[in-house]
C-alpha cells in the first residue's frame, strides 16, 4: 500500500514538469502567428488595427513599426505611440469602421423577405382586387 501514494506522487511531479514545456511551445507558435499578422497589417500604413490583449482589453490604432519582440501602436486620437509585446496580444485584426458587410446582408435579406411576403400575402387577402377594404 505504500507504493501507491509514491507512484501517484511521482506521476504528478512528472506531469507538472512536462506542462510548462508544452505551454511554451504553443505560445511560441502563437507569438509567431501574431507577429506574421502584425507584419501583414503593417504593410498598409493608413489602415487602423484593433489589438485584443490576453486580459480581454482592446486598443485601436495604427502600426508605426514592427520589431522582433514587439511593435509600436500609434493612438489615432493623440498621436502617442506605445510599444506592445507580441506575448501580450491574443489577436490583431483590421479595425472595423462603420457598418459591416454582414449587417448589410442581414438588412438586405429582411427587406427582400418583406417584399416577397407583400407580393404573396396581398393577392391572397385582396381576393384578386375584388375587395376594397384594408390594404387593398
C-alpha positions in Angstrom: 0.0 0.0 0.0 2.9 2.4 0.5 3.8 2.1 -3.2 0.6 3.6 -4.5 0.9 7.0 -2.9 4.6 7.1 -4.0 3.6 6.2 -7.6 0.8 8.8 -7.6 3.2 11.5 -6.2 5.9 10.7 -8.8 3.3 10.8 -11.6 2.0 14.2 -10.5 5.6 15.5 -10.4 6.3 14.3 -13.9 3.1 15.8 -15.3 3.8 19.1 -13.6 7.3 19.2 -15.0 6.1 18.4 -18.6 3.3 21.0 -18.7 5.4 24.3 -18.9 7.4 23.0 -21.9 4.2 22.2 -23.8 2.7 25.6 -23.0 5.9 27.4 -24.0 5.9 25.6 -27.4 2.3 26.6 -28.0 2.8 30.2 -27.0 5.9 30.4 -29.3 3.8 29.3 -32.2 1.0 31.7 -31.3 3.5 34.6 -31.0 4.9 33.8 -34.4 1.4 33.8 -35.8 0.6 37.1 -34.3 3.9 38.6 -35.5 3.1 37.5 -39.0 -0.3 39.0 -38.8 1.1 42.3 -37.5 3.7 42.4 -40.4 0.9 41.9 -42.9 -1.3 44.6 -41.4 1.7 47.0 -41.1 2.1 46.9 -44.9 -0.8 49.3 -45.3 0.1 52.3 -43.0 -3.2 54.1 -43.4 -5.4 51.2 -42.1 -6.4 51.1 -38.5 -6.0 47.9 -36.5 -7.6 46.6 -33.3 -5.4 44.8 -30.8 -7.1 42.4 -28.4 -4.9 41.6 -25.3 -4.9 38.4 -23.3 -6.6 40.2 -20.4 -9.5 40.9 -22.8 -8.8 44.7 -23.2 -8.8 46.2 -26.7 -6.8 49.0 -28.3 -7.2 50.7 -31.7 -4.5 52.5 -33.6 -2.0 52.4 -36.4 1.1 50.3 -36.6 4.1 52.5 -36.7 6.9 49.9 -36.7 7.4 46.2 -36.3 10.3 44.8 -34.3 11.4 41.2 -33.4 9.8 41.2 -29.9 7.3 44.0 -30.1 5.5 46.5 -32.3 4.6 50.2 -31.9 1.0 51.2 -32.0 0.1 54.9 -32.5 -3.1 56.2 -30.9 -5.3 57.9 -33.5 -6.6 60.5 -31.1 -3.5 62.0 -29.6 -0.7 60.5 -31.8 1.3 58.9 -28.9 3.0 55.6 -29.6 3.3 52.7 -27.3 5.3 49.5 -27.6 3.3 46.3 -27.4 5.0 42.9 -26.9 3.7 40.0 -29.0 3.3 37.9 -25.9 0.7 40.3 -24.5 -1.5 40.0 -27.6 -4.3 37.5 -28.2 -5.4 38.8 -31.6 -4.7 41.6 -34.1 -7.2 42.4 -36.8 -8.1 45.3 -39.1 -10.4 47.6 -37.3 -14.0 47.7 -38.5 -15.1 51.2 -39.4 -18.9 51.7 -39.7 -21.4 49.0 -40.7 -20.1 45.6 -41.6 -20.8 43.6 -44.7 -22.6 41.1 -42.6 -25.0 43.8 -41.3 -25.8 44.9 -44.8 -26.5 41.4 -45.9 -28.9 40.9 -43.0 -30.7 44.2 -43.7 -31.0 43.2 -47.4 -32.4 39.8 -46.6 -35.0 41.3 -44.3 -36.0 43.8 -47.0 -36.3 41.0 -49.6 -38.3 38.9 -47.3 -40.7 41.8 -46.6 -41.2 42.5 -50.3 -41.7 38.8 -51.1 -44.2 38.5 -48.2 -46.1 41.5 -49.5 -46.3 40.1 -53.0 -47.6 36.8 -51.8 -50.0 38.0 -49.0 -51.6 40.9 -50.7 -53.2 38.9 -53.6 -54.5 36.3 -51.0 -56.0 39.0 -48.8 -57.4 41.2 -51.5 -59.0 38.3 -53.5 -57.6 39.4 -56.8 -58.5 43.0 -56.4 -62.3 42.5 -55.9 -62.3 43.8 -52.3 -61.7 47.5 -51.4 -61.0 47.3 -47.6 -57.7 47.4 -45.7 -54.5 47.3 -47.8 -56.4 46.5 -51.0 
